[in-house]
C-alpha cells in the first residue's frame, strides 16, 4: 500500500491503550479466574458448588481473560504479524533492521551455505541469482537433477 506512517493514528493508539488495560485486568484476575475454572472442572465436587463457581466465573469482567489480549506493535499499533520478542510488526522490524537501528540484528546469509552444501549442485561457485520473469537464472552453477543426485 502506501508508505510507512511515522506516527500512530488515534484509533491505533486507542487500540494499544485498550490492550494495555486488558493486560492489567488479566493479571489482576488471573488467580481468581484459574481457581474458578479448576473448581468448575473438578468432578469430585457437588454439582451445585461447581455451578456456583461457574456463575462466579461468568461475573468476572470479560476483558480479564488472557484470550482477549492481543499482541500489538508498539510503534504502529498494528495487530497482525507482530514479533512477540521485539513487540513490533514485521514492517517496522524490517525498516529498523535495514537501517541498522536494532542491535545484534543483521540480514541472514544461511541460505547461501545451504545451497553450497546441497547435493543438487556440482560446483560450489554460486553467484548471484537474477530473476527474469519469475524464473531464476543461475550463472556458474551446474544444476543436477534429483535422480542424478541420488
VOTI-950201 format. One record per residue: residue in one letter; x, y, z of N, C-alpha, C, O in turn. Coordinates in steps of 0.1 Angstrom, whole numbers, padded with zeros to 4 digits, always signed. Layout:
<rs>
AXYZXYZXYZXYZ;...
</rs>
This chain:
<rs>
X+0008-0012+0000+0000+0000+0000+0009+0013+0000+0019+0013-0007;X+0005+0022+0008+0012+0035+0008+0025+0033+0017+0028+0023+0022;X+0032+0044+0018+0045+0044+0025+0042+0042+0040+0031+0045+0045;X+0052+0038+0047+0051+0036+0062+0048+0049+0069+0055+0059+0067;X+0038+0049+0078+0035+0061+0086+0045+0062+0097+0048+0051+0103;X+0049+0074+0101+0058+0076+0112+0050+0076+0125+0056+0071+0135;X+0038+0081+0126+0031+0082+0138+0018+0073+0137+0013+0070+0127;X+0014+0069+0149+0002+0061+0150-0010+0070+0149-0010+0081+0153;X-0021+0064+0143-0033+0072+0142-0040+0071+0156-0036+0063+0165;X-0050+0079+0158-0057+0079+0170-0063+0066+0173-0063+0061+0185;X-0069+0059+0163-0076+0046+0166-0065+0036+0169-0068+0027+0178;X-0054+0036+0163-0043+0026+0166-0038+0028+0180-0035+0019+0188;X-0037+0041+0184-0032+0045+0198-0042+0040+0208-0039+0035+0219;X-0055+0042+0205-0066+0038+0214-0066+0023+0215-0069+0017+0226;X-0063+0016+0204-0063+0001+0205-0052-0004+0214-0053-0013+0221;X-0040+0003+0213-0029-0001+0222-0033+0002+0237-0029-0006+0245;X-0039+0013+0239-0044+0016+0253-0054+0006+0258-0053+0001+0269;X-0063+0002+0250-0073-0008+0253-0066-0021+0256-0069-0028+0266;X-0056-0025+0248-0049-0038+0250-0041-0037+0263-0040-0047+0270;X-0036-0026+0266-0028-0024+0279-0037-0026+0291-0034-0033+0301;X-0050-0020+0290-0059-0022+0301-0063-0037+0302-0065-0042+0313;X-0065-0043+0291-0068-0058+0292-0057-0066+0298-0060-0075+0306;X-0045-0062+0295-0034-0069+0302-0034-0067+0317-0031-0077+0324;X-0036-0055+0321-0037-0052+0335-0048-0060+0342-0046-0066+0353;X-0060-0060+0336-0071-0067+0341-0069-0082+0342-0072-0089+0352;X-0063-0088+0331-0060-0102+0331-0050-0106+0342-0052-0116+0348;X-0040-0098+0344-0031-0100+0355-0037-0099+0369-0034-0107+0378;X-0046-0090+0370-0053-0088+0383-0062-0100+0387-0062-0104+0398;X-0070-0105+0377-0079-0115+0379-0074-0129+0376-0082-0139+0376;X-0062-0131+0373-0056-0144+0368-0058-0155+0379-0064-0165+0375;X-0054-0153+0391-0056-0163+0401-0070-0167+0404-0074-0178+0405;X-0079-0156+0405-0093-0159+0408-0099-0167+0396-0107-0176+0398;X-0096-0163+0384-0102-0170+0372-0097-0184+0372-0105-0193+0369;X-0084-0187+0374-0079-0200+0374-0085-0209+0385-0088-0221+0383;X-0088-0203+0397-0094-0210+0408-0108-0214+0404-0112-0226+0406;X-0116-0205+0399-0130-0208+0395-0130-0218+0384-0139-0227+0384;X-0121-0217+0374-0121-0227+0364-0118-0241+0369-0124-0251+0365;X-0108-0242+0378-0104-0255+0384-0116-0261+0392-0118-0273+0391;X-0123-0252+0399-0134-0257+0407-0146-0261+0398-0153-0270+0402;X-0148-0255+0387-0158-0258+0378-0156-0272+0371-0165-0280+0369;X-0143-0275+0369-0139-0288+0362-0137-0299+0371-0136-0311+0367;X-0137-0297+0384-0134-0308+0394-0147-0317+0395-0157-0313+0401;X-0146-0330+0391-0158-0338+0391-0161-0343+0405-0172-0349+0408;X-0151-0342+0415-0154-0347+0428-0162-0338+0436-0167-0341+0447;X-0164-0325+0432-0172-0316+0439-0187-0317+0436-0190-0322+0425;X-0196-0314+0445-0210-0314+0441-0214-0305+0430-0207-0295+0428;X-0224-0308+0423-0228-0301+0411-0232-0286+0414-0230-0277+0407;X-0239-0284+0426-0243-0271+0429-0231-0262+0432-0232-0250+0430;X-0220-0267+0438-0208-0259+0441-0201-0256+0428-0196-0245+0426;X-0201-0266+0419-0195-0263+0405-0203-0252+0398-0197-0244+0391;X-0216-0253+0399-0225-0243+0392-0223-0229+0398-0223-0220+0391;X-0221-0229+0411-0218-0216+0418-0205-0210+0413-0205-0198+0411;X-0195-0218+0412-0182-0213+0407-0183-0209+0392-0176-0200+0388;X-0191-0216+0385-0193-0212+0370-0200-0199+0370-0197-0191+0361;X-0209-0196+0379-0216-0184+0379-0206-0172+0383-0206-0162+0377;X-0198-0175+0393-0188-0165+0397-0178-0162+0385-0174-0151+0383;X-0174-0173+0378-0165-0171+0367-0172-0162+0356-0165-0154+0350;X-0185-0164+0354-0192-0156+0344-0194-0141+0348-0195-0133+0340;X-0193-0139+0361-0194-0125+0366-0181-0117+0366-0181-0105+0368;X-0170-0124+0363-0157-0116+0362-0158-0108+0349-0165-0111+0340;X-0150-0097+0349-0150-0088+0337-0146-0096+0325-0137-0104+0325;X-0152-0093+0314-0149-0100+0301-0135-0098+0297-0128-0107+0292;X-0130-0086+0299-0116-0083+0295-0105-0088+0305-0094-0085+0303;X-0110-0095+0315-0100-0101+0324-0094-0114+0320-0086-0120+0327;X-0099-0119+0308-0094-0131+0303-0082-0129+0294-0081-0119+0286;X-0072-0138+0294-0060-0136+0286-0062-0138+0271-0055-0134+0263;X-0074-0144+0268-0077-0146+0254-0081-0133+0247-0081-0132+0235;X-0084-0123+0255-0088-0110+0250-0076-0101+0247-0077-0091+0240;X-0064-0106+0252-0052-0098+0250-0047-0100+0235-0047-0112+0231;X-0043-0090+0229-0038-0091+0215-0024-0084+0214-0022-0073+0219;X-0014-0091+0209-0001-0085+0207-0002-0075+0196-0006-0077+0185;X+0003-0063+0200+0003-0051+0190+0016-0045+0189+0024-0046+0199;X+0019-0039+0178+0032-0032+0176+0032-0019+0184+0022-0012+0184;X+0043-0017+0191+0043-0005+0200+0046+0007+0192+0044+0018+0197;X+0050+0006+0180+0053+0018+0171+0041+0022+0162+0037+0033+0162;X+0035+0011+0156+0025+0014+0146+0011+0011+0151+0001+0015+0145;X+0010+0003+0161-0003-0002+0166-0009-0014+0158-0020-0018+0161;X-0001-0019+0149-0006-0030+0140-0008-0042+0148+0000-0045+0157;X-0019-0050+0146-0022-0062+0153-0017-0075+0146-0016-0085+0153;X-0015-0074+0133-0011-0086+0126+0004-0086+0124+0010-0076+0123;X+0009-0098+0123+0024-0101+0120+0033-0093+0130+0041-0085+0126;X+0030-0095+0143+0038-0088+0153+0048-0098+0159+0044-0109+0164;X+0061-0095+0159+0071-0104+0165+0070-0101+0180+0072-0090+0185;X+0067-0112+0188+0064-0111+0202+0077-0106+0210+0075-0098+0219;X+0088-0111+0206+0100-0108+0213+0104-0093+0212+0110-0087+0221;X+0101-0087+0200+0105-0073+0198+0093-0064+0200+0095-0052+0201;X+0081-0069+0201+0069-0061+0202+0067-0051+0191+0063-0040+0193;X+0071-0055+0179+0069-0047+0167+0065-0055+0155+0067-0067+0154;X+0058-0048+0146+0053-0055+0134+0064-0058+0124+0075-0053+0126;X+0061-0067+0115+0072-0071+0106+0076-0059+0097+0088-0059+0093;X+0067-0050+0094+0071-0039+0086+0080-0029+0093+0091-0025+0088;X+0077-0026+0106+0086-0017+0114+0099-0024+0117+0110-0018+0116;X+0098-0038+0120+0111-0045+0122+0120-0045+0110+0132-0042+0112;X+0115-0047+0099+0123-0047+0087+0129-0033+0084+0141-0032+0080;X+0121-0023+0086+0126-0009+0084+0137-0006+0093+0148-0001+0089;X+0135-0009+0106+0146-0006+0116+0158-0014+0114+0169-0010+0116;X+0156-0027+0111+0167-0036+0109+0176-0032+0097+0188-0033+0097;X+0169-0028+0086+0176-0024+0074+0184-0011+0076+0194-0009+0070;X+0179-0003+0085+0186+0010+0088+0197+0007+0099+0205+0017+0102;X+0198-0005+0104+0208-0008+0114+0205-0002+0128+0214+0000+0136;X+0192+0000+0131+0189+0006+0144+0186-0005+0154+0183-0001+0166;X+0186-0018+0151+0184-0028+0161+0197-0035+0164+0203-0041+0154;X+0202-0035+0176+0215-0041+0179+0214-0056+0178+0205-0062+0182;X+0224-0061+0172+0226-0076+0170+0218-0082+0159+0217-0094+0158;X+0211-0074+0151+0202-0079+0141+0209-0076+0127+0212-0064+0125;X+0211-0086+0119+0216-0084+0106+0210-0094+0096+0203-0103+0101;X+0211-0091+0084+0204-0099+0074+0211-0113+0073+0223-0115+0074;X+0202-0123+0072+0207-0137+0072+0214-0141+0059+0210-0136+0048;X+0224-0149+0060+0231-0154+0049+0232-0169+0049+0241-0175+0042;X+0223-0176+0057+0224-0190+0058+0220-0198+0045+0224-0209+0043;X+0211-0191+0037+0206-0198+0025+0218-0201+0015+0217-0211+0008;X+0228-0193+0015+0239-0195+0006+0247-0207+0011+0251-0215+0002;X+0249-0209+0024+0256-0221+0029+0248-0234+0025+0254-0244+0022;X+0235-0233+0026+0226-0245+0023+0228-0248+0008+0229-0260+0005;X+0228-0238+0000+0229-0241-0015+0243-0246-0018+0244-0255-0026;X+0253-0241-0011+0267-0246-0014+0269-0260-0009+0276-0268-0016;X+0262-0264+0002+0264-0277+0007+0254-0287+0001+0254-0299+0005;X+0245-0283-0007+0234-0291-0013+0240-0301-0023+0250-0298-0030;X+0234-0313-0023+0239-0323-0033+0233-0320-0047+0236-0328-0056;X+0225-0310-0048+0219-0307-0061+0228-0299-0070+0225-0297-0082;X+0239-0294-0064+0248-0286-0072+0262-0293-0073+0267-0299-0064;X+0267-0293-0085+0280-0299-0088+0292-0291-0083+0301-0296-0077;X+0291-0278-0085+0302-0269-0081+0297-0260-0069+0285-0258-0067;X+0307-0255-0062+0303-0246-0051+0305-0231-0055+0303-0222-0046;X+0308-0228-0067+0309-0214-0071+0295-0208-0075+0292-0208-0087;X+0288-0204-0065+0275-0199-0067+0275-0184-0068+0281-0177-0059;X+0270-0178-0079+0270-0164-0080+0255-0159-0077+0246-0167-0075;X+0253-0146-0078+0240-0140-0076+0230-0146-0086+0233-0148-0098;X+0218-0149-0081+0207-0153-0090+0199-0141-0094+0195-0132-0086;X+0197-0140-0107+0189-0130-0113+0176-0136-0117+0175-0146-0122;X+0165-0129-0113+0152-0134-0116+0146-0125-0128+0144-0113-0127;X+0143-0133-0139+0138-0126-0150+0124-0133-0153+0124-0145-0156;X+0114-0125-0152+0100-0130-0154+0098-0142-0145+0092-0153-0149;X+0101-0141-0132+0099-0151-0122+0106-0164-0124+0103-0175-0118;X+0116-0164-0133+0124-0176-0135+0139-0174-0131+0145-0164-0136;X+0144-0181-0121+0158-0179-0117+0168-0183-0128+0167-0193-0134;X+0178-0174-0130+0188-0176-0140+0201-0178-0132+0206-0169-0126;X+0206-0191-0132+0218-0194-0124+0231-0193-0133+0231-0198-0144;X+0241-0186-0128+0253-0184-0135+0264-0191-0128+0265-0190-0116;X+0272-0199-0135+0283-0206-0128+0280-0218-0120+0288-0222-0112;X+0268-0223-0122+0263-0234-0113+0258-0245-0123+0250-0243-0131;X+0264-0257-0121+0259-0268-0129+0248-0275-0120+0251-0281-0110;X+0236-0274-0124+0225-0280-0116+0222-0294-0120+0221-0297-0132;X+0222-0303-0110+0219-0317-0113+0204-0320-0110+0198-0313-0102;X+0199-0330-0117+0185-0333-0114+0185-0342-0101+0195-0346-0096;X+0173-0344-0096+0172-0351-0083+0176-0366-0085+0182-0372-0076;X+0173-0371-0097+0177-0385-0100+0192-0387-0100+0198-0397-0095;X+0199-0377-0106+0214-0378-0107+0220-0377-0093+0231-0382-0090;X+0214-0369-0084+0219-0367-0071+0218-0379-0062+0226-0381-0053;X+0208-0388-0065+0206-0400-0057+0214-0411-0062+0214-0422-0057;
</rs>
